Amino acid sequence: MLVAAAVCPHTPLLVPALAGAAQGELYELRSACHAAVAALRDTRPDLLVVVGGADRTRGYGAQAAGSLHPWGVDVRVGRGEPVLPLSLTVGRWLLESGSYDTDPVAFQAVDSAAGPEDCLALGAKLAGDGRVALLVMADGSACLTPRAPGHHDPAAQPYHDLLVRALAGADGEALADLDPAVADRLWVGGRAALQVLAGAASGTRFTGRVLAEAAPYGVGYFAGLWERRPL
């Protein structure tokens, strides 16, 4: 049973050591992500699962390590040889920097190209046993401005607004309906992870909040929180 979920961007710019000139610009977003993680901790879940996109779907254990060396600074999290993809490495950094010490924790990568049905099924599976909280690592479109990595697409801002409304309204159906082809065209880095959230939340009513949003360098980021409504 999903009891709560937080959505945070998986950009390495969240980590101050890598943010450079954007460190101050992303302060509000970073603080909102820490607040969302703290809210997950306060729900006292039996299991916290960090979910993020990767090149294939697979799970990792509680001690799995990651490194941000490929992105410029060898910031390491976890224990042992780095194996976590970027999304889960940034998620683990959020947990460690926020002193999240509730066990157990698991890490779940989802193939960024996975179809909606597979993502929804994975979400339902993750939420199946006990009180589960999700930390969903998901970027929005990278086509919001002319200087964006994916170049500007006029459809990017309406898509970004749709995602923000879905998070604010805890609208799992809107996330479940995201079209992978459109997401790919708009360079939406978190589509698959967001659809895992939709699958985990199916059949349950939540209250949603967007704690912060930003679009540095033309990439859409948001921090959101879903909390289960009382029966």
Secondary structure, 3 states (H helix, E strand, C coil): CEEEEEEECCCHHHCHHHHHHHCCCCHHHHHHHHHHHHHHHHCCCCEEEEEEEECCCEEECCCCEEECHHHCCCCEECCCCECCCHHHHHHHHHHHHCCCCCCCEEEEEEECCCCHHHHHHHHHHHCCCCCEEEEEECCCECCCCCCCCCCCCCCHHHHHHHHHHHHHCCCHHHHHCCCHHHHHHCCECCHHHHHHHHHHHCCCCEEEEEEEEECHHHCCEEEEEEEECCC
